[in-house]
Amino acid sequence: MSTSAKRQIGPPREAATRFSTVIEGDTPPTPLDHNALVEQYAAMAHTFQPRPVDLLLRLLDIVVAGAAALATSPLMLAIALALKLNSPRSPVIYRGWRVGRGGHLFQMLKFRTLAPDAEERLGPYLGPQLTQLTALEMSWVGRPLRASRLDELPQLLNVLRGEMSIVGPRPIRPTFFEELSRGIPEYWQRLVIRPGITGLAQLRLTREMTWSEKLAHDFEYIADRSVWLYLSVIATTVWLIVFRPANRRAALNRLP
C-alpha cells in the first residue's frame, strides 16, 4: 500500500472491509513463552524493512511524550494522591504485561482504576464481556479517570523508555495475543512497530467491530504511517477527549 500524503482520520470508506498485508510470509507456530514469541517473530520478519520516517516518528515520540509528561506532572501527582487516599494499601500504578514490537514483552503502566485484585478476576475475559465486568470493578476515583483516559498518562513513561509510541496499535496481553494469532494469522503483523497510546483503530472503534476489522485499521496506519498521519491522530484524540461529542462517528466524519 502506498503512503498517502493525507489520510482521513474519520471512519474509512474501504479500509474496514479490506485487509492490508504489511508482511508476506508464513505464520509462525503459537509461541509458548517470551523467548519463543521473540524468536518466532524474528524468524518471519526478515521481509520487513524500517522506513526513514520511523526515526523521525521516534524523535517525535520523545519530544511529545517528554513535553506532555512535564505539562501534566502536577495533574499526575494529584491523581496519585487521590488514588492513595482512596485505597491506601493498593499501589497507585497498575503494571500489566503486554506484547510489544518484535514480540518483546513489557509492563504497560496505568493509574489503577479497579478494585484490589480485579485483574485476577478479569484475567480470563476478553471483548464485550471484559468491558462489562470491568465497569463493575471500577472504583469511584477510577471511573472518571477511565472515562477521560487520564488513567493512561503513565504510559508516557513507556513511550520515553522506547516500549511504546504515542500512535500505534494498542498493546494486548500475551495470552490473548496468542489466541488472536491462531484465529487471525495476520495478527502477528502488528508487531512491526511499537504499540501506541492511541491510534486509528481506537479513534474509529465501535462495539460492533470484529477483531479483523480493528486489525485492518492498525494495518492502515502501519502501511501509511507518516508525520502528518501521526500528528493528525494525536490532534483528533485530544479533540475527542476535550470536547467529547455525543455522536462520535458523525464528529469524525466532519473532521478534515
C-alpha positions, -999 to +999 in steps of 0.1 A: +000+000+000+015+034-009+020+061+016-008+087+014+001+124+015-031+130+035-051+103+053-086+107+065-090+102+103-127+095+104-143+062+095-128+049+063-147+043+031-130+010+024-103+003+049-125-016+074-136-040+048-103-047+031-073-065+046-039-049+040-009-071+042+022-055+057+044-086+057+044-116+034+055-149+049+044-180+068+026-177+101+049-190+129+035-215+154+019-203+186+046-191+210+049-208+243+069-182+262+086-148+258+117-161+242+097-182+217+075-152+209+105-131+200+124-158+181+094-169+161+085-133+152+121-126+142+122-157+120+093-143+098+101-106+100+130-107+075+109-091+048+101-060+069+123-030+062+121+000+086+115+033+068+134+066+072+102+081+087+104+057+116+134+075+131+116+108+128+085+094+144+106+081+173+121+116+178+086+130+178+076+104+204+104+116+227+095+153+222+057+149+226+059+124+255+085+145+273+066+177+269+033+160+279+048+144+310+063+177+321+030+196+315+008+170+332+031+162+362+011+183+387-021+165+375-005+131+377+007+139+413-029+149+423-043+117+407-017+096+426-026+113+459-064+107+453-058+070+445-037+065+476-062+082+498-090+061+483-071+028+488-040+032+510-029-004+507-032-006+469-004+005+445-012+037+426+002+023+393-011-008+376+016-028+357+004-053+331+024-074+307+018-066+271+033-077+237+055-051+222+074-046+190+091-077+178+073-099+203+091-084+233+071-083+265+069-051+286+050-038+315+024-013+304+017+014+331-016+029+340-031+046+370-050+019+389-088+024+383-101-010+395-107-026+429-079-046+445-072-079+428-096-071+400-070-081+374-071-117+387-109-118+384-109-103+350-080-122+336-099-149+317-122-124+298-119-105+266-140-083+244-175-071+253-177-094+284-145-079+297-158-043+291-190-051+311-172-068+340-145-040+342-173-014+347-184-033+378-148-034+392-141+003+389-135+025+420-152+058+424-119+075+417-111+053+388-143+058+369-137+094+359-101+086+352-111+058+328-138+079+311-114+108+305-085+084+296-063+102+322-055+067+336-032+063+306-009+092+314+018+069+330+022+053+295+042+085+286+070+068+306+066+037+284+070+059+254+101+075+268+116+041+275+110+031+239+085+004+247+055+022+232+048+051+207+022+078+211+005+064+180+002+028+170-018-004+176-029-008+212-008-034+231-025-066+241-020-092+268+003-121+257-024-148+263-050-131+241-024-121+215-016-158+211-053-167+209-060-140+183-029-150+163-044-185+160-077-172+148-063-144+127-028-154+114-021-119+101-024-106+137+014-111+141+020-083+117+010-057+143+045-063+158+064-045+131+061-011+150+058-001+186+023-003+202+007+031+208-013+050+234-038+060+206-043+050+170-066+048+140-084+017+154-090+035+187-105+066+170-127+045+148-136+018+173-172+007+176-187-021+197-199-040+166-164-041+150-148-075+147-111-081+156-104-084+119-119-050+112-099-035+140-068-051+126-074-035+092-072+000+108-039-010+125-026-022+092-037+010+075-016+031+100+014+007+097+013+009+059+006+046+056+025+060+087+038+094+082+044+126+102+011+141+090-009+110+100+009+107+133+001+143+142-034+140+129-042+111+151-028+129+182-048+161+174-080+141+168-075+121+200-071+153+220-101+169+203-123+139+212-112+138+248-117+176+253-150+181+235-165+146+239-190+148+211-223+129+217-222+114+182-186+103+179-190+088+144-206+119+130-180+141+146-152+121+130-169+124+096-167+161+098-130+162+106-106+171+077 
